[in-house]
Amino acid sequence: MRTLMLPVALLVVGQMAAGEQPAGRNPFFALCMDTHDAKKRTVEQQAAMLKELGYDGCAHLWCTGVTERLKTLDARGLKLSQIYVRVNVAPGKRPYDPQLKEVVKLLKGRETILGLLVTGGKPSDVKLDDRAVTVIREIAGFAAEQGVKVALYPHTNDWLERVGDAVRVVKKVDRKNVGAMFNLCHWLKVGGDEAKLEAVLKDAMPHLFVVTINGADSGLGRQGGWDRLIQPLGSGSFDMGKVLAILRRLDYRGPIGLQCYGIGGDAREHLARSMVAWRALCTRSGVKP
């Protein structure tokens, strides 16, 4: 792993609305920090670690264990930033975990966003758009009743694989509480043209609910292993400051997640490294971390 000097860039948000972070910063949370943690921490231990290191919260995988996750985060004054759920748009398949409706009820009054990983067909196959719209509108309906937003998560090899897929489907769904995500590692994995990054983010911006970042190596595409496409923040040859600078120009005000999937060893070690890198970006741009 190569470690680079971090460019001077950070997101600057506008005036604070109810429930938003103080002006000058975006909520910074960790996702998948527990999937390969050698210490196998409990959710309570994870919350304590995140609080100690200065994160605003974390994300949660799937519909089980949400009550405990909320309890442990609440006790530390942290947020549950996202819950990730799988959606299957293949005809005749169960579209989503039936527990989801009850889970969403737990999120009323919170700022938790559902992240939908949409499978069930060949990547980017528009023939499934109508089915996807039906399923996502159904989820959006009961989510809206609780004031919950839904973000489509582009994921390598899934039906909804690219940022462009998310934007296309979001437009067709046409619900105020449904938006898109930009996930750096998956965008790089599917061969995102780094020269066109700003155009991609500009196109997504009217619908962009969540961004996830991490250290990564540049120019690998599908040939790149996840060990090179997901590294601690501040490592790798990809210029992370470029992403942040673009988002700043576009006035992105949403949460930013630190992708940690597959990073082994003690999670506290790599989370601490990433927080140091994040704070360096803040300090160099004169914004409170």
Secondary structure, DSSP 4 states (H G I P E B T S, - for coil): --B-PPPS------S--TTPPPTT---EEEESTTTT-TT---HHHHHHHHHHHT--EEEEESSTTHHHHHHHHHHHT-EEEEEEEEEE-STTS--S-TTHHHHHHTTTTS--EEEEEEESSSTT-GGGHHHHHHHHHHHHHHHHTTT-EEEE---TTSSS-SHHHHHHHHHHH--TTEEEEEEHHHHHHTT--GGGHHHHHHHHGGGEEEEEE-B--SS-GGGS-HHHHSB-TTBSSS-HHHHHHHHHHTT--S-EEEE-TT--S-HHHHHHHHHHHHHHHHHHTT---
